[in-house]
């Protein structure tokens, strides 16, 4: 009973006071805070308020991993970062579904 009670308390504490809210508030710029909020809440609405068009597109690509969004970015370094992130995210999604099943 005590272990179950501890689990309920811990779970409710995490839900009522999410740890990521503090981290996003500590970001130095408004754009970084918005990108953090968008990623943590998986909500592209936050991306719309980012001031730079390239960063706005990069934010959207982080929420909905799609290389087409990255291709619209004009800065080559930001585009490269975006494409790398999307590739990594897609790779992880593919391997999370296939698991460690052996093909025999």
QUIMO-V795106 format. One record per residue. N is the residue number from 0. RES is the residue in one small letter. NEAR is the number of other C-alpha atoms within 10 Angstrom. D_FIRST is the distance of its C-alpha to the first C-alpha in Angstrom with 2 decimals. Layout:
# QUIMO-V795106
N,RES,NEAR,D_FIRST
N,RES,NEAR,D_FIRST
This chain:
# QUIMO-V795106
0,x,6,0.00
1,x,7,3.81
2,x,8,5.53
3,x,9,5.17
4,x,10,6.21
5,x,11,8.73
6,x,12,9.95
7,x,11,10.64
8,x,11,12.39
9,x,11,14.31
10,x,12,15.40
11,x,12,16.57
12,x,12,18.37
13,x,11,20.18
14,x,9,21.22
15,x,8,22.41
16,x,11,24.13
17,x,11,25.37
18,x,11,26.63
19,x,13,29.79
20,x,14,31.12
21,x,10,31.83
22,x,13,33.53
23,x,20,35.86
24,x,15,36.90
25,x,10,38.03
26,x,14,40.47
27,x,9,44.06
28,x,10,45.76
29,x,14,45.15
30,x,19,45.72
31,x,17,43.14
32,x,19,40.57
33,x,23,41.41
34,x,27,41.17
35,x,21,37.78
36,x,21,36.49
37,x,21,38.01
38,x,19,36.37
39,x,14,32.90
40,x,14,32.96
41,x,14,35.09
42,x,15,37.56
43,x,21,41.31
44,x,12,42.20
45,x,20,41.70
46,x,25,44.32
47,x,17,47.01
48,x,14,47.23
49,x,18,47.91
50,x,11,51.48
51,x,11,52.75
52,x,15,53.39
53,x,19,52.58
54,x,21,49.23
55,x,22,48.46
56,x,23,49.15
57,x,28,47.12
58,x,28,44.15
59,x,25,44.51
60,x,21,44.74
61,x,23,41.47
62,x,18,39.71
63,x,16,41.55
64,x,20,42.67
65,x,18,46.27
66,x,18,49.25
67,x,12,51.64
68,x,21,50.24
69,x,25,50.80
70,x,16,54.40
71,x,13,55.25
72,x,19,54.57
73,x,11,57.87
74,x,11,56.83
75,x,10,56.93
76,x,10,54.32
77,x,16,51.83
78,x,21,52.62
79,x,14,52.02
80,x,13,48.64
81,x,27,47.71
82,x,22,48.83
83,x,14,46.98
84,x,19,43.74
85,x,23,44.19
86,x,15,45.08
87,x,13,42.00
88,x,15,39.72
89,x,15,41.39
90,x,11,41.21
91,x,11,37.46
92,x,11,37.02
93,x,11,39.21
94,x,10,37.47
95,x,10,33.97
96,x,8,35.09
97,x,9,36.97
98,x,8,34.28
99,x,8,35.30
100,x,6,36.85
101,x,6,39.96
102,x,4,43.10
103,x,3,44.61
